[in-house]
């Protein structure tokens, strides 16, 4: 466990900077003027996922694009490879782990209720203020 804690401590500044970069996107799906922001945010996510070693791609839809990322397939010793069914799926006993999240947020209005500008995350008094209309966007950014 100490190895993990040391890694987190060594990389904390980078993690915070990446999280702030992500939260700066005004990815408001309910407002048409943010269509380009949503595409830019999705592109950022694809690039971020690739930088941390995932196979990632942007998938166009009739609405906003989706991001699909997965761990790359690694060669495993033959005795550890789960056998495949005739339809290509894995047999019982093999495991799949999936994480779902979304990168869009709620509209920030009314703006006069904000103590700081929306989409401008800040750290003050050792407290992180995401500065986005809170949804799961910040929770999908774990590295």
C-alpha positions in Angstrom: 0.0 0.0 0.0 2.9 2.4 0.7 4.0 2.1 -2.9 0.6 3.4 -4.0 0.6 6.2 -1.4 4.1 7.3 -2.5 3.0 7.3 -6.1 0.0 9.5 -5.4 2.1 11.9 -3.4 4.8 12.2 -6.0 2.2 12.8 -8.7 -0.3 15.0 -6.8 0.5 18.2 -8.6 0.1 16.6 -12.0 -3.2 15.0 -10.9 -4.6 18.3 -9.7 -3.5 20.1 -12.8 -5.1 17.5 -15.1 -8.3 17.6 -13.0 -8.4 21.4 -13.3 -7.8 21.2 -17.1 -10.8 18.8 -17.4 -13.1 20.8 -15.2 -12.4 24.0 -17.2 -14.5 22.7 -20.2 -17.9 24.3 -20.1 -19.4 20.9 -21.3 -23.0 21.9 -20.9 -25.0 19.4 -23.1 -28.3 21.2 -22.5 -27.1 24.4 -24.2 -26.4 24.4 -28.0 -23.7 27.1 -27.7 -21.5 24.5 -25.9 -21.6 21.9 -28.6 -17.9 22.7 -29.5 -17.0 22.6 -25.8 -18.5 19.1 -25.5 -16.5 17.9 -28.5 -13.3 19.5 -27.1 -13.9 17.9 -23.7 -14.5 14.5 -25.3 -11.3 14.9 -27.3 -9.3 15.9 -24.2 -10.7 12.8 -22.4 -9.6 10.5 -25.3 -6.1 12.0 -25.2 -5.9 11.8 -21.4 -6.9 8.1 -21.5 -4.3 7.4 -24.1 -1.6 9.2 -22.0 -2.4 7.0 -19.0 -2.1 3.8 -21.1 -5.7 3.1 -22.2 -6.9 2.3 -25.7 -9.4 5.1 -26.3 -11.6 6.3 -29.1 -14.2 9.0 -29.7 -17.5 7.6 -31.0 -19.8 9.9 -32.9 -23.5 9.7 -32.2 -26.6 11.5 -33.4 -26.1 13.7 -30.3 -22.9 14.3 -28.5 -19.9 12.0 -28.9 -19.1 9.3 -26.4 -15.7 8.2 -25.2 -14.8 4.5 -25.0 -11.6 3.5 -23.2 -10.3 0.2 -22.1 -7.1 -1.4 -20.9 -5.0 -2.8 -23.7 -5.0 -6.6 -24.2 -1.8 -8.0 -22.8 -0.3 -11.3 -23.7 -0.8 -13.7 -20.8 0.6 -17.1 -20.2 -1.5 -19.7 -22.0 -2.7 -21.3 -18.7 -4.1 -17.9 -17.6 -6.0 -17.0 -20.8 -9.8 -17.6 -20.4 -11.2 -19.8 -23.1 -13.6 -18.2 -25.6 -17.1 -19.2 -26.6 -17.8 -19.9 -30.3 -19.5 -16.4 -30.5 -16.3 -14.7 -29.3 -17.4 -14.0 -25.7 -15.6 -15.3 -22.6 -16.7 -18.3 -20.8 -17.9 -18.3 -17.2 -15.2 -17.5 -14.7 -13.6 -14.7 -16.7 -14.3 -11.2 -15.5 -15.1 -7.8 -17.0 -14.9 -4.5 -15.0 -16.7 -1.5 -16.4 -16.8 2.1 -15.2 -19.4 4.5 -16.5 -19.4 8.3 -16.3 -20.3 11.3 -18.2 -18.4 14.5 -19.1 -21.3 16.9 -19.5 -22.5 19.2 -16.7 -25.6 21.2 -15.8 -26.0 24.8 -17.0 -24.3 27.2 -14.5 -27.1 29.7 -14.4 -28.0 31.7 -12.3 -24.5 33.1 -12.5 -25.0 35.6 -9.7 -25.2 32.7 -7.2 -21.6 31.7 -7.9 -18.9 32.8 -5.5 -16.3 32.3 -8.2 -16.7 32.0 -12.0 -18.0 28.6 -13.1 -15.5 26.4 -15.0 -12.6 28.0 -13.1 -11.6 25.5 -10.5 -9.5 26.8 -7.6 -7.7 25.8 -4.5 -8.0 28.0 -1.5 -7.1 27.2 2.1 -6.2 23.7 1.1 -9.7 23.1 -0.2 -10.5 22.2 -3.8 -13.5 24.0 -5.3 -14.4 22.3 -8.6 -16.3 25.3 -9.9 -18.6 23.3 -12.2 -22.3 22.7 -11.9 -21.6 19.5 -10.0 -22.4 16.2 -11.6 -20.3 13.1 -11.9 -17.8 14.9 -14.2 -15.2 15.3 -11.5 -15.7 11.7 -10.4 -14.9 10.4 -13.8 -11.5 11.9 -13.8 -9.7 9.5 -11.5 -6.3 8.4 -12.7 
